[in-house]
Amino acid sequence: MKQAGMLGVAVSSTSLTSTVLAAVGAKQNLVPPIAVIDPMASRRIHLVNAHTGDDLNVVYYTHGIYIDENIEQLNHLMRDRRANATIDMDTALYDQLLGVQTILGIQKPVHILSGYRTAETNAKLRRRSSGVAKFSLHMEGRAADIFIPSVPVDKLHEAAVKMQAGGVGLYSNSNFVHLDTGALRHWGS
């Protein structure tokens, strides 16, 4: 089991906690996601892989610990389906996905279009689209392209930006939002 850092955010990842607490302290209009709740509270997430049909509704964190077996199941769902390859995803990404659901006030499953990508898959996608980064965080297990059925993509993007954690890209023409655990930034239309 992986030990979580202060307030339940993985020590090795972007600190969702500090940015949310700073924003709340500055009285910005943010709805605090899971990072400001009891760090010992359980965290459940429901993900669906839009391409494989994998559907997983699991508690991945409890009593201050990430649950290895359930994280492995989530990592499998987030696999590169083209190469059938997995990686240890950044657990902060799962926290961000849950944070988006929390801000939206919904429990509908998050649909994953793309999670982990091998370098080969990323290169193939890059040849097809100029919107694919050469050094994509997908290749490090630190990014996901998502949608939630019946939630407008602009509302999903707005919720992700409110978290002030990592990168958020809006791809309205393709009806998805990109989330990652990299530097704080946002883009798209």
Helices and strands as residue ranges (DSSP letters): E 2-3, G 6-8, H 16-25, G 34-36, E 43-49, E 55-62, E 65-66, H 68-77, H 91-104, E 110-114, H 119-128, G 137-140, E 143-147, H 153-163, E 167-171, E 176-180, E 185-188
